[in-house]
Amino acid sequence: MHSNCQKSRPRPQDLVSYVVKEKERNKMCLGIPAKVIEIDDPNQGKVDYLGTKVKTNFTLLDDIKLGDWVIVHAGFAITKLNEEEARETLSMLREIAEHSKQ
């Protein structure tokens, strides 16, 4: 049963979040999966965040290829995901967004 539960939820490294304290307010930053759509040289390229194209530095990861899924923070790809993990995480984020509208 535990293994089924794991399949339905992303691992912590797949959904990176942290809280930033700013002027007595807490803000949360999420690491959202992005798909590699362009590689200009081994360490630079672009990712697609659900339609938004963002320049990204790939220096921290090995063997980046077109179509890979990554988490980007501050312009740097910090971890790779497989496609299933990325889609599960995006699905969960959409579900959270829908529930927050209610």
C-alpha positions, -999 to +999 in steps of 0.1 A: +000+000+000+028+024+008+043+020-027+010+030-043+008+061-021+044+070-032+033+068-069+005+093-064+027+119-047+059+136-059+090+132-039+102+163-019+130+170-044+104+170-072+084+198-056+107+223-040+092+248-018+104+272+009+090+302+028+106+336+027+099+361+055+094+396+041+080+425+061+061+403+085+045+383+056+054+348+046+058+341+009+062+306-006+083+298-036+076+266-056+099+247-079+076+239-108+086+213-134+097+228-167+105+210-200+139+217-217+130+231-252+163+246-263+200+240-256+223+268-269+255+253-255+261+226-229+253+249-200+226+273-214+192+270-229+155+275-224+127+257-206+090+259-209+068+265-178+034+257-192+038+280-222+063+305-207+098+302-221+126+310-196+164+312-201+180+286-179+216+277-169+222+239-169+257+240-152+245+221-121+232+191-140+249+165-162+237+153-195+208+176-202+189+168-234+159+183-252+127+171-237+142+166-202+121+178-172+139+200-146+132+221-116+146+256-120+155+280-092+170+315-097+177+307-133+195+274-126+182+239-133+187+222-099+173+188-104+160+165-132+127+146-132+114+119-153+083+127-174+059+108-151+072+126-120+069+160-138+033+153-150+022+140-116+036+171-099+020+195-125-013+176-120-011+180-082-003+218-086-033+222-109-055+204-083-042+227-055-049+258-077-084+246-084-092+240-047-078+274-037-103+291-060-132+276-041 
